[in-house]
Amino acid sequence: MVNNATDIDIILSHRSDNGGDLWATPDKNLCKGAPFSTLESVLYLLELGVSPADPLM
């Protein structure tokens, strides 16, 4: 069984791994850092049930 809350927490814990906020690099590149680039992380969060209206999104 998958625990969406735990998966969401794991993704959120990586939001500054690329040097910037929200999975971006310091120069605001959104596509670097797989599997936790900005674009991939947003898709993962949507798949896990985070609302597109959530301020994080």
Rosetta blueprint (number, residue, H / E / L):
1 M L
2 V L
3 N L
4 N H
5 A H
6 T H
7 D H
8 I H
9 D H
10 I H
11 I H
12 L H
13 S H
14 H L
15 R L
16 S L
17 D L
18 N L
19 G L
20 G L
21 D L
22 L L
23 W L
24 A L
25 T L
26 P L
27 D L
28 K L
29 N L
30 L L
31 C L
32 K L
33 G L
34 A L
35 P L
36 F L
37 S L
38 T H
39 L H
40 E H
41 S H
42 V H
43 L H
44 Y H
45 L H
46 L H
47 E H
48 L L
49 G L
50 V L
51 S L
52 P L
53 A L
54 D L
55 P L
56 L L
57 M L
